[in-house]
Amino acid sequence: MTTELPYTDADLRAEAARQHAFLTEDPDFVGVGEGMEDGPVHSTSTDTAPARTWEELLDPERDGTDAFNAAQRKIHDLINGAANVSAWAVDLGADDLKPEEHQITLKAGDKPIVRIHFAFAPELSDEARDAFVTGVGEVTAHEMQMAYLNSS
């Protein structure tokens, strides 16, 4: 395919992935704390009340509590230790696929050895998404069981 542009869509995606990775390589520690202040702590939401913010939960007086600082350090470390999924993120966005909470994790004892995350086109219904994830889970479990039986 010829184009009038001196680059391809793949070039655009590669550059976006490179820059995305760069932005996550060395997150600003102070910026992490600033981002946490008004960020919701999802586990604190109830049917009758919205989630509390990190600041409300750990630093209500805004005086830099040890608990807030410890959480900030842990979040910073999680960002620094994250796998580089920049190309995946860019490709999902370019294809208008939306990541969601569906996932399948296979473990060896307590250690995750495979994790599958899902992203879907916005027009797919919740029922279609659930059916797909269930189907992938059933096939994956069956194949892993067969591999285990064949290796013994």
Stockholm file with secondary structure:
# STOCKHOLM 1.0

chainA/1-152         MTTELPYTDADLRAEAARQHAFLTEDPDFVGVGEGMEDGPVHSTSTDTAPARTWEELLDPERDGTDAFNAAQRKIHDLINGAANVSAWAVDLGADDLKPEEHQITLKAGDKPIVRIHFAFAPELSDEARDAFVTGVGEVTAHEMQMAYLNSS
#=GR chainA/1-152 SS CCCSSSSCHHHHHHHHHHHHHHHHHSCCHHHHHHHHHTCBCGGGCCSSSCCCBHHHHHCTTSSCCHHHHHHHHHHHHHHHTCCCCHHHHHHHHHTTCEEEEEEEEEEETTEEEEEEEEEECTTSCHHHHHHHHHHHHHHHHHHHHHHHHHHC
#=GC SS_cons         CCCSSSSCHHHHHHHHHHHHHHHHHSCCHHHHHHHHHTCBCGGGCCSSSCCCBHHHHHCTTSSCCHHHHHHHHHHHHHHHTCCCCHHHHHHHHHTTCEEEEEEEEEEETTEEEEEEEEEECTTSCHHHHHHHHHHHHHHHHHHHHHHHHHHC
//
